[in-house]
Structure formats: structure tokens, C-alpha cells
Amino acid sequence: MNLLEVAVYAMVIGGANQPVKCTESDLGTVNCTNGLSATENEGESLRFSNGITVNKRRGISFSNGVTAHIDSAGWLEFSNGVSIRRDSPYRYRLNSGYICQLVERTMVQCQDGR
């Protein structure tokens, strides 16, 4: 999984209602300003510091029960009310108005894009 995906999942877990910056450390951990950090587990999963695991092996599933599906307009809707869509290879838009984008090779910033 890439840094941009980690930031988007951190936004989903946090409710997507505040700006977040996520930075990759030299140790392979991603640290986000919303208090979450993530490490990659075996396979296609991430473990966040709050104990939530995100698995992408067959779709996207969260260990806290949050599920996801694609709506008819192409948005990825999560069961907690957060929706995202990819604007470009390095940028995602959230239904809350936030935009997450790669600003450096090791940093993603999610900020209000309205």
C-alpha cells in the first residue's frame, strides 16, 4: 500500500473532518497528525496505532466493521459516511471537502479544498 492510501484510510478512520498530514519515517511507519500511525502487515493490510486493521485483499475491509462499496457516480463509499474518489494518480477528494494529495515523496497532506 502506498502513502496516499494510508493517509486516506487515516482520514476515514478519523471521520474526515480535520486536516491531516502523514509522513513516512525511515523505519517504514507512517505517522499522521491526527494521532494515528500505521505499519504494513503481511499481505495487503495495514495496522493503525489505535488497533484498527485495514485489509485490501478482497475489497477493502476494516477490523472495526467499516465496509466500502462503489456508488453509481464512482465514489468509494464507506459505511461510516465518508466517501472518496480519485482525482488524479496523486490526489483524492473526500465528500467532506477535503483533498488528500502527495506533496513530497514521503508526505501527504489532506486539507480543505473548498
C-alpha positions as CSV (number, residue, x, y, z in Angstrom):
1,M,0.0,0.0,0.0
2,N,1.2,3.5,-0.7
3,L,1.5,6.6,1.5
4,L,-1.5,8.3,-0.2
5,E,-3.7,5.3,0.6
6,V,-2.5,5.3,4.3
7,A,-3.5,9.0,4.6
8,V,-6.9,8.4,3.1
9,Y,-7.6,5.5,5.5
10,A,-6.4,7.6,8.4
11,M,-9.0,10.2,7.2
12,V,-11.7,7.6,7.0
13,I,-10.9,6.2,10.5
14,G,-10.8,9.8,11.9
15,G,-14.1,10.9,10.3
16,A,-12.6,13.2,7.6
17,N,-13.4,16.3,9.5
18,Q,-10.0,17.8,10.2
19,P,-6.8,18.4,8.2
20,V,-4.2,15.6,8.4
21,K,-0.6,15.4,7.3
22,C,1.0,11.9,7.0
23,T,4.8,11.4,6.8
24,E,6.7,8.2,6.1
25,S,9.5,7.6,8.6
26,D,12.8,5.9,7.8
27,L,11.6,2.9,9.8
28,G,8.7,2.3,7.4
29,T,6.0,3.7,9.7
30,V,3.6,6.3,8.6
31,N,2.8,9.0,11.2
32,C,-0.2,11.2,10.8
33,T,-1.1,14.4,12.6
34,N,-4.5,13.1,13.7
35,G,-2.6,10.9,16.2
36,L,-2.6,7.7,14.1
37,S,0.4,5.9,12.8
38,A,0.4,2.8,10.5
39,T,2.6,-0.1,9.7
40,E,2.2,-2.6,6.9
41,N,1.4,-6.1,8.0
42,E,1.9,-9.3,5.9
43,G,0.0,-9.2,2.6
44,E,-2.3,-6.4,1.8
45,S,-3.0,-5.0,5.2
46,L,-2.2,-2.0,7.4
47,R,-2.3,-1.9,11.2
48,F,-3.0,1.5,12.7
49,S,-1.9,2.6,16.2
50,N,-5.4,2.5,17.5
51,G,-5.6,-1.2,16.7
52,I,-7.7,-0.9,13.6
53,T,-6.5,-3.1,10.7
54,V,-7.3,-2.3,7.0
55,N,-7.2,-5.2,4.6
56,K,-7.3,-4.8,0.8
57,R,-7.0,-8.5,-0.1
58,R,-10.7,-8.8,-1.3
59,G,-12.1,-5.3,-1.5
60,I,-11.5,-3.0,1.5
61,S,-12.4,-4.1,5.0
62,F,-11.7,-2.5,8.3
63,S,-11.4,-4.6,11.5
64,N,-13.8,-2.2,13.3
65,G,-16.6,-3.2,10.9
66,V,-16.5,-0.3,8.4
67,T,-17.2,-1.6,4.9
68,A,-16.9,0.0,1.5
69,H,-18.6,-0.1,-1.9
70,I,-18.5,1.9,-5.2
71,D,-21.6,4.0,-5.8
72,S,-23.1,4.8,-9.2
73,A,-21.2,8.0,-9.5
74,G,-17.8,6.3,-8.9
75,W,-17.3,7.3,-5.3
76,L,-16.0,4.8,-2.9
77,E,-18.5,5.0,0.0
78,F,-17.6,3.8,3.5
79,S,-20.3,2.7,5.9
80,N,-19.3,5.4,8.4
81,G,-20.4,8.2,5.9
82,V,-17.1,9.1,4.4
83,S,-16.8,8.9,0.6
84,I,-13.7,9.3,-1.6
85,R,-12.8,9.4,-5.3
86,R,-9.5,9.6,-7.1
87,D,-9.0,12.9,-9.0
88,S,-5.5,12.0,-10.3
89,P,-2.8,9.4,-9.6
90,Y,-1.6,11.6,-6.6
91,R,-4.9,13.1,-5.3
92,Y,-8.1,12.0,-3.7
93,R,-11.2,14.1,-3.0
94,L,-13.4,13.4,0.0
95,N,-17.1,14.2,0.4
96,S,-16.3,16.4,3.4
97,G,-14.5,18.8,1.0
98,Y,-11.0,17.7,2.0
99,I,-8.4,16.9,-0.7
100,C,-5.5,14.5,0.1
101,Q,-2.5,14.8,-2.2
102,L,1.1,13.8,-2.4
103,V,3.2,16.9,-1.7
104,E,6.5,15.2,-1.3
105,R,7.7,11.7,-1.9
106,T,7.4,11.0,1.8
107,M,4.4,13.3,2.8
108,V,0.7,13.5,2.0
109,Q,-1.4,16.5,3.1
110,C,-5.2,16.4,3.5
111,Q,-6.7,19.8,3.7
112,D,-10.0,21.6,3.0
113,G,-10.3,22.1,-0.8
114,R,-13.4,24.2,-0.8
